[in-house]
Amino acid sequence: MANSEDGSGSKNKPATNAVHLGRAPFEQHGFVNTPVYRGSTVLYPTLAKLRSREQSFTYGRRATPTTRALEDALCGLEGGHSAILTSSGLNAVSTALLAFVQAGDHILVVDTVYQPTRVFCDKMLARLGVETTYYDPAIGAAISSLIRPNTRLVFVESPGSQTFEMQDIPAIAAVARAKNIWVIADNTWASPLYCQPLALGADVSIQAATKYVVGHADAMLGVVIASPRAARYLDNAKEALGTCPGSEETFLALRGLRTLDVRLARHMSSSIAIAAWLESRAEVQRVVHPALKSHPGHDIWLRDFSGASGLFAVVLKPTSEPALAAFLDGLKLFGMGYSWGGYESLVIPFDPSSYRTATVWSAEGPALRFHIGLEAVDDLRADLTAGFTRMATAV
Ligand SMILES: *Cc1c(COP(=O)(O)O)cnc(C)c1O
C-alpha cells in the first residue's frame, strides 16, 4: 500500500511528478531506477522485529520496493491516499468492485462500460447476490432516480469504451455522496495525467496500466487508487484476494511512466489531427472524439480533463464487408488487434449493439476504433488514404 505524504503527490506539476514520484535512488546505491525485486520470503533479523510489525516489507505478495515505487507514483499522480496493484486492468476492476459489495446489494454501472466489466457484473456479481442496473452515460444528476435503499455504488467510465460518451462525474458524485454511495471510476482513457477522478468526487480510480502507463504493449497490469475513506476497503480486498502484480510487469510500468507525459502529448496531438482529417473525408459518416467540437460531450471534456489520449471512434458510411476488408487488410502502419496505449497505431472494428441494454448504439455503416500511435501523422494519413482508395475499388 502506498501512502503519499500530502495526498496530492507534491506541489510539482504532473509532468514532473511522472518523472520523480516513487523514486529513491540512494536506497538503490544511487542507481536512478528501482530494480526488479523478485521475491516471496522476506527475512526478519530478530524475533523482536518480527513481533513489532514495523518492518516495511513482510512478504512478496504484499509489497516489494518495486511495487511500492509504482504504487507511490500512481497514487501521487491521481491525488489518492493509497494504491494497490493488480495483475491486469480487468483484475483492478473486479478487485475494486469486490472490495465494496455484499450479497443483497444493488450497483449502478454505466451502459458504455468496458465490456468485460459487464461480464464480471452479470456473471460473477450476480452469482454472489449483487444486482446490476446499467444506466445511460448522459444521466448526470438524474442518477438519483435509479438509487435504491440497497444501492452500494456507482461505476463510471468517461469517455465510454468504444463509443466515447462523456459522463458528468461531478454531478453523479454529488448525488452519490449525499446518499453515502461509493463512486468508482475507470480512468484508463485519460491516464493519470489527463484526469483525476478523485478530484471530481470519485472515491476510487482505476487504471488499466496495460495501456498508457506501460505504454509499449509489453505487459499487463492494473492499479486501483483510493481516497482516504475508501482505502481500508481496498487494502482488505487486496489482502483477502491475494491480488498481486508481476515484478517484471511492475518494472515495465515504472519505466513507461517516466515518459508518459511526452508520449501522451504526441498521442493527443496526432489523434486530434487524424480525427479532424477523417471528419473531412467523404467515406466517413462521423468521428467520435471528445476533443473535437463536434462531440456532444466536448464541454465536459474541456471542463474535467486536461488532455485527450489517442483513442477514438469513426463511423464509416455504409460499405460492403469486402470493401471494409480491402481498407483494413492492406494497412501497413495500423495494426489490427485488441488493447491500445502502446507506441503503435491500431484499428479494430466494433459493434456494441448486442450487449448494451440502457442505450441504443446505431451506426450508419461499419464502426472502427482507432488508436493513434507515435508515428508521423503524414505517414499515418498516407496509410489511411491508400486504404480508402482500396475500399473504393473493391467490389
Ligand atoms: C483495457 C481496459 C481494461 C482492462 O485492462 P486489461 O489490462 O486488458 O485487463 C479496463 N478498462 C478499460 C477502460 C480498458 O480499456
The ligand as a Tripos MOL2 file, in Angstrom:
@<TRIPOS>MOLECULE
LIG
   15    15     1     0     0
SMALL
NO_CHARGES

@<TRIPOS>ATOM
      1 C1         -8.2670   -2.4210  -21.4250 C.3       1 LIG1
      2 C2         -9.1990   -1.8870  -20.4130 C.ar      1 LIG1
      3 C3         -9.4060   -2.5500  -19.2030 C.ar      1 LIG1
      4 C4         -8.7680   -3.8910  -18.9060 C.3       1 LIG1
      5 O1         -7.3920   -3.8470  -18.8880 O.3       1 LIG1
      6 P1         -6.5420   -5.2120  -19.0920 P.3       1 LIG1
      7 O2         -5.2100   -4.8540  -18.5860 O.co2     1 LIG1
      8 O3         -6.6050   -5.5080  -20.5520 O.co2     1 LIG1
      9 O4         -7.2150   -6.2600  -18.2790 O.co2     1 LIG1
     10 C5        -10.2530   -1.9820  -18.2800 C.ar      1 LIG1
     11 N1        -10.8820   -0.8340  -18.5330 N.ar      1 LIG1
     12 C6        -10.7240   -0.1660  -19.6860 C.ar      1 LIG1
     13 C7        -11.4430    1.1110  -19.9070 C.3       1 LIG1
     14 C8         -9.8790   -0.6710  -20.6710 C.ar      1 LIG1
     15 O5         -9.7420   -0.0240  -21.8200 O.3       1 LIG1
@<TRIPOS>BOND
     1     1     2 1
     2     2     3 ar
     3     2    14 ar
     4     3     4 1
     5     3    10 ar
     6     4     5 1
     7     5     6 1
     8     6     7 2
     9     6     8 1
    10     6     9 1
    11    10    11 ar
    12    11    12 ar
    13    12    13 1
    14    12    14 ar
    15    14    15 1
@<TRIPOS>SUBSTRUCTURE
     1 LIG1         1 GROUP 0 **** ****
